[in-house]
Every structure is written in structure tokens, then in C-alpha cells.
């Protein structure tokens, strides 16, 4: 399931190799004893890890074993997907970021989007 630019749900075929993994956005992290970090994801999942991951970054999570396959940092140059707000469903490259907003280049236009409304996907 994905979001169209009109904010409606659409269906997209998934490759067999991608069935067991999911893209998740880190919304919070807590440092626990013995150097472990608890990551809290946008979808409500939580995992323990020792990897250095920032709030706002995305991870590709192997759902069955709860293992992080890849970390996708949220930074300038990252490809992001807008998942809420006025520009929902659009995808583009981050040109500039500050603490709360990002300028995203989508085709020939520049969008100003709140950081909480985007997820890095490449």
C-alpha cells in the first residue's frame, strides 16, 4: 500500500525479496544500560540495538527477526517521501534542512515540508 499525490491509498506490487522487510522511521530513542539503545518507530514498533542512529533517520527492518538491515540517514541529498501534509504522496531530494523544515526538490519545483512529515527512503 502506498499514498498517491492526492492522499489516497494505492496498491503496488512488491518483489519477493522485499516481502520480509519494512521501511520504518525513528521517532524517538532512549539510551538504556550497558550501551543499548531503544529505538521507537513511527508504526509503534520498538527494538534494542547498539547501532548509532539518529531520530528522524529511517531503517529497513527485517520484520521477522527484528534486525536492522540498513540505516538511511535523513540529511541533505537524501531521497524522501512526503507522508503527511499539503504535499502528501510526493517524493524528491532534500536540498536544504534546518531543525523543523526541509526544502525538497520535486521535478522542477521546491517544496517546504515539515521534517515530521517526511521519511527517507533512499
Residue pairs with C-beta under 8 A, 6 or more apart in sequence:
1 9
1 10
1 11
1 12
2 9
2 10
2 11
2 12
2 89
3 9
3 10
3 83
3 88
3 89
4 10
4 89
5 88
5 89
5 90
6 88
6 89
7 88
7 89
20 62
20 63
20 64
21 60
21 61
21 62
21 63
21 69
22 43
22 60
22 61
22 63
23 58
23 59
23 60
23 61
23 72
23 119
23 121
24 41
24 42
24 43
24 45
24 58
24 59
24 60
24 61
25 41
25 42
25 56
25 57
25 58
25 119
25 120
26 39
26 40
26 41
26 53
26 54
26 55
26 56
26 57
26 58
26 59
27 40
27 41
27 42
27 55
28 39
28 40
28 55
29 37
29 38
29 39
29 40
29 53
29 54
29 55
30 37
30 38
30 40
31 37
32 38
32 48
35 50
36 48
36 49
36 50
37 48
37 49
37 50
37 51
37 53
38 46
38 47
38 48
39 46
39 47
39 48
39 49
39 53
39 59
40 46
41 47
41 59
41 61
42 119
45 61
45 66
47 61
47 66
47 68
49 68
51 68
51 71
53 59
53 68
53 71
54 73
54 74
56 74
56 115
57 71
57 72
57 73
57 74
57 120
58 71
58 72
58 74
58 119
58 120
58 121
59 68
59 69
59 70
59 71
59 72
60 68
60 69
60 70
60 72
61 67
61 68
61 69
62 68
62 69
72 78
72 120
72 121
72 122
73 120
74 80
74 94
74 97
74 115
74 118
74 120
75 94
75 97
76 94
76 95
76 96
76 97
77 93
77 94
78 93
78 94
78 120
78 122
79 91
79 92
79 93
79 120
79 121
79 122
80 91
80 92
80 93
80 94
80 102
80 104
80 118
80 119
80 120
80 121
81 90
81 91
81 118
81 119
81 121
82 88
82 89
82 90
82 91
82 104
82 111
82 113
82 117
82 118
83 117
83 118
83 119
84 116
84 117
85 113
85 114
85 117
87 104
87 106
87 111
87 113
88 117
90 104
90 106
90 111
91 106
91 121
92 104
92 105
92 106
92 107
92 111
93 104
93 105
94 102
94 103
94 104
94 105
95 103
95 104
95 105
95 110
96 102
96 103
97 103
97 115
99 115
100 114
100 115
101 112
101 113
101 114
101 115
102 112
102 113
102 114
102 115
102 118
103 110
103 111
103 112
104 110
104 111
104 112
104 113
104 118
105 111
